[in-house]
Amino acid sequence: MKLVTAVLPPHRVPDVMRALQSFGVRGVTVTEVQGYVPVPLRVEIYRGTEYRVNLAPRIRLDVLTLDFDATDLVRVIRSAGARGTGGGTVWVTPVEEVIRIRTRERGPDAV
């Protein structure tokens, strides 16, 4: 099995989620994260001191999938996330074992 992770700007997420749903993905873990950018996005003042903020809001999507679906899943995310402005990152991580807590199913049955 594989864990496909995508980190995207928030405005790209609705298109990617629709594409994942059309692809047949049943579950996605969604997390709000921040990504570092080298050029300060804005300057904020806190207690009279200026701070340059280099963190941009991002959304992280994690999808657990079978090995043979991982390449197609990355293609779906790339095509849906590439429209318009804003980029993102996708990576694939091998997963050794998956266990569904409630039913105790293991491996592909737990996905």
Phi, psi and omega in degrees: 000163182226150172251115179262122182242133177233135174244119189227157170295148184304327182288347179271342189297315181303318179295319180293319180296320176298319180294320178295320179296318178295328179287339179106013179289131183263335183216136179223134173265126184244128181228137173276125180228178175232140179246141179282134174237139186292331181262128180303133180281326181200166177245128178243153179244126178231118181052042176082000180250134178278136176234132176267123185265120181251019182247129180250141178293137178220160175242131178255127178247127176243127180231124176269129185216167175285156184306315186286346177267348188299315181297316179294322179296318177298319179298319179296315180296316180298316183291321180285326183276348184272349181287140177076203182265161179092138182250213180168184181223141176230136174218158183239131181238132175292143180244126183284314183208146176230134179228125175278123187296312186295314186258351181065020175292151181233156175066217183300333179293335181278346180276000000 
